[in-house]
Amino acid sequence: MATLLERAAHIRLVIFDVDGVLTDGSLFLGDDGQEYKAFNSRDGLGMTLLQSTGVRLAVITGRTSQVVQRRMASLGIAEVYQGYQDKLPAYAELKQKLALTDAAIAYVGDDVVDLPIMRLVGLAIAVSDAHPRVQEQAHLRTKAAGGRGAAREVCELILSAQGNLERVMGRFG
């Protein structure tokens, strides 16, 4: 059985859920119906650093929100799948589009809707405050909670496993 670092060394694509992973799961709705979400800037930097090494990033989320589209665009993430209550079709489309095997894909989730994909990928990751069923099925449980540094932790793990962490961090002194 592959170790965690061996699994991480083979990752070419990381897929993130949004609510509960890139955010803390809170949904702020204005009287006008506008939806607001809080994203962690350190998570964003980690995602940018990981992309700089050639690892692709994507999101698959059950909700649809312009703020998600804007945030992903600001991070240079083009593969954004919104409104997928059943996430498997989006996963299959993404896998085929990028010509990747399951073993080359990591998925970061927090709730039971994420389990069907997590059972397929080479590296399944649950944020620390994920549903217990998700934690049980993950190869890794982050120390950080969703929206509180979990994505950064995942990015740095993969950077480290692929021998790129010191190089990308070295740019900052």
N, C-alpha and C positions, 0 to 999 in steps of 0.2 A: 504494500500500500504506500502510495506517495506521501511524503511528508508535506507539511504546510508550505515550506519554502520551495520544495520541488514543484508543487502545484502553482505557486505564485510565479515561479521563474518562467513558466510556459504561457502566461496570460498575454493575449494580444488585444483583448477588448474587456473593459469593465462596464457593466450595466448597473446603473443605480436606480432604485425606486426614488420617488421624490418625498412625498409626505411621510414623515417618520424616519427618513434616512438623510436626505439633504436638508430637511427642516426637522423641527422637533415634533411635527405632527399637528401643531396648532393651525387652525384655519381662522383667519380674520376676515369677516365679511362686512362690508359697509352697507349702509341703508340703500345705496344705489346698486347693490349687487356686486360691486367690485370686490375681488378677492385679493388678499394680501398675505404674503409669506415672508418669513425671515430666514435668510440663508447665512451660513457662517463664512466669513471672508477667508479664514484659514483653510477651510475645506476647498474653497475656490482656488486658492494658490496651489494646494496640493494637486488638484485636478489638472491645473495648467502645467505644473512641473511634470506630472506623469505623461501628459500628452506630448510634451517636448521630447520625449524619448521614443515616440512612435507608437505607444499604446493608445488605442482608440477608446473613446468614452461615449456612452449613450445613456439615455434615460427611457424607462418605460413606466408610465404612471396611469392609474385608473381615472384620475381627474383631468380636466382640461382647464388650463389657465394661461392667460397671456403673460403673467409674471414669470411663469416657468419658461416659456419661450424666450422671453427677454433675458433671463438669467443665463440660460444655456447658450444663447447667442453671444453674450458677453464673455463667456468662457471658451468660445470657439467649438462648442459641441453641436454638430449638425444633426446627429441621429437622435431625434426627440419624438417619442411615440406617446401621445396623450390620448386619454379616453378609452383605455383598454382595461375593462373590468377583468377579462380573460387575457392575461398577458402572453400566453403561449403563441398566438398568431404573430404578434409583434416580434417576439423572440425568434421564431422561425424565419420571418422575413429578414430580420437583421443578420442572422447567421448566414443565410443564403447570399444576401447582398454583399457581405464582406468576405464570403468564402472561408468561413472559420469552422473548426470542429468544436464540439462542446468543451473539450479539454482546454481549449485556448481562451475560454470565456469565464470571467468571474461575474457574479451577481451579488449585489448588496441589498438586502431586504429587511423588513421589520415585522411583517404581518403574514397571516396565513395565505393571502392571495399571491404571495411571492413564492410559496413552496413548490408549485409545479415547475418553475424554472430552476429553482435552487437544486432540485433533485437531478437536473440534467447537466449542469455546468461543472467545469473542472475545479472551480473554487467558489464555494457557497459561503457567504459571509452574512452574519446577523449582527446588527447593532446591539449594544449592550442592553438597551431597553426594549428589545424585540419581544414579540409574543413567545411564550415558552416553547411552543411547538416549532417555531422557527429556529430558536436557539438549539434545540435538540438535533435538528437536521443540518446545521451549518458545520462547515469545516473549521470555521473561526468565528468567535464572538469578540467584537471590538471591546476595548476598555471604555471608549467614549460612547455617549448616547447619540442618537440621531439628531442632526442639526447642531451638534456640540463637539464636532471634531472627528466623528467616526469616518467620514469620507477621507479626511487627511490621513488618518491612521492607515486606512486601506491603501491609499496611494503610496505612502512611505514604505509600507510592507512590500509592495510589488516593486517599487524602485530599488529597495535593498536586495530583494531576492534576485533581481535581474542585474545587480552590480552597478546600478546607476545613482544610488542615493548620494554618495559623497560628491560625485561629479556635479549633479544638479544643485546641491546645496552649496558647493564650493564657490559658485558664482556670487554668493552673498557674504563671503568672508569667513 
